Amino acid sequence: MPKVKKKRVGISIDMTPLVDVAFLLLTFFMLTTKFKPQEDVQLSLPASHSKYKLPESDVITITFSPEGKLYFGLDSQQLRARIFGEQNKLKQSIPVTLEELPAMVQQARSANPKLRTVIKGDKDSMYGPAEDVMNALQKANIARFELVTELERKD
């Protein structure tokens, strides 16, 4: 007796739920992503061999430009509102003078004792502004700080 072969039935997969999930994930990531805020000063950082990572929160950032201008920044919006004033709470950093720097650092440290100090400077700037910032930090009784550098790559 010959066997009767059954006709092969094609399989169809409904792709609608997959597309729905993909767009749902895309929407979620678009709405929850935090973009890096634009910096006040464009710097080219010096290179180093250190692989030490900078802290991501509780950071005081002191930036000096090649022209010698100082910028004082905090990462917490609430702390910025307390130190800089309510009108400047959305600014990443504000320009300060060298005389104002120790008082602002002490005020920020008294508001949040966990703050760590980070100094950023352009690689083409003179050493004088960096020394002035370090002396101002010493006046504020801060002996520990990090210098921001780029990791040197070997091509």
C-alpha positions in Angstrom: 0.0 0.0 0.0 1.3 3.3 -0.9 1.5 6.0 1.8 -0.3 9.1 1.2 1.8 12.2 1.8 0.2 15.0 3.6 0.5 18.4 2.0 3.0 20.7 3.7 1.4 23.6 5.5 3.2 26.9 5.5 3.8 28.6 8.9 3.1 32.3 9.3 4.4 34.3 12.2 2.6 37.4 13.2 5.3 40.1 13.6 3.0 42.8 15.1 3.8 42.1 18.7 7.6 42.1 18.0 7.3 45.5 16.3 5.2 46.8 19.2 7.8 45.7 21.7 10.6 47.2 19.6 8.9 50.6 19.5 8.1 50.5 23.2 11.7 49.9 24.0 12.8 52.6 21.6 10.4 55.1 23.2 11.5 54.1 26.7 15.2 54.6 26.0 14.6 57.9 24.2 12.6 59.3 27.2 15.0 58.1 29.9 18.3 59.0 28.3 20.3 61.8 29.9 22.5 63.7 27.5 25.8 65.1 28.5 25.3 68.8 29.1 27.4 71.2 27.0 30.4 72.4 28.8 31.1 76.1 29.3 34.7 75.8 28.1 36.1 73.6 25.3 39.3 72.1 26.6 41.9 69.7 25.2 42.9 67.7 28.2 46.5 66.6 28.9 47.4 63.0 28.5 48.4 60.6 31.2 48.9 56.9 31.9 46.6 56.8 34.9 43.6 54.5 34.7 41.9 55.9 37.8 38.2 56.8 37.0 36.7 60.0 38.1 33.8 59.8 40.5 30.4 60.1 38.9 28.5 61.9 41.7 29.3 64.3 44.5 31.8 66.2 42.5 33.1 69.8 42.6 34.6 70.7 39.2 37.0 73.6 38.9 37.8 74.4 35.3 40.4 76.9 34.1 40.5 77.9 30.4 43.6 78.7 28.4 42.7 82.4 28.8 42.9 82.0 32.6 39.1 82.2 33.4 37.9 80.0 36.3 34.6 78.1 36.3 33.1 76.5 39.4 30.7 73.6 38.9 28.6 71.1 40.9 26.9 68.0 39.7 23.8 68.2 42.0 21.0 70.5 40.8 19.8 71.1 44.4 23.2 72.0 45.6 23.7 74.3 42.6 20.4 76.1 43.5 21.7 76.6 47.1 25.2 77.8 46.2 24.7 79.6 42.8 21.1 80.8 43.5 17.8 79.5 42.0 18.3 81.4 38.7 21.6 79.4 38.0 20.5 75.9 39.1 20.4 74.7 35.5 23.9 75.9 34.7 26.6 73.3 34.9 29.2 75.8 36.1 29.5 79.5 36.7 32.5 81.9 36.3 34.2 82.8 39.5 37.2 84.8 40.5 40.2 83.4 42.4 39.2 85.3 45.5 35.7 83.8 45.5 36.8 80.3 45.0 37.8 79.2 48.6 34.6 80.6 50.1 32.5 78.8 47.4 34.3 75.5 47.9 33.9 75.7 51.7 30.2 76.6 51.3 29.7 73.6 49.0 31.6 71.2 51.3 29.6 72.3 54.3 26.4 71.6 52.4 27.7 68.2 51.3 30.8 66.8 53.1 31.1 63.9 50.6 32.0 66.2 47.7 35.2 65.4 45.9 37.2 68.1 44.1 38.2 67.7 40.5 40.4 70.2 38.6 40.2 70.4 34.8 42.6 72.5 32.7 43.6 72.8 29.1 46.9 71.2 28.1 48.1 74.4 26.4 47.4 76.7 29.3 50.1 78.0 31.6 51.0 76.4 34.9 50.2 79.6 36.8 46.3 79.2 36.9 46.7 75.6 38.0 49.0 76.7 40.8 46.6 79.5 41.8 43.7 77.0 42.0 45.7 74.6 44.1 46.7 77.5 46.5 43.0 78.5 46.7 42.0 74.9 47.6 44.7 74.9 50.2 43.2 78.0 51.7 39.9 76.2 51.9 41.6 73.3 53.7 41.3 70.9 50.8 44.4 68.9 50.3 42.9 66.1 48.2 41.8 66.6 44.6 42.0 64.9 41.2 43.4 66.3 38.0 41.4 65.4 34.9 43.4 63.9 32.0 42.8 61.8 29.0 44.2 58.3 28.9 47.1 58.3 26.5 46.6 55.9 23.6 49.4 54.0 21.9 48.6 53.8 18.2 
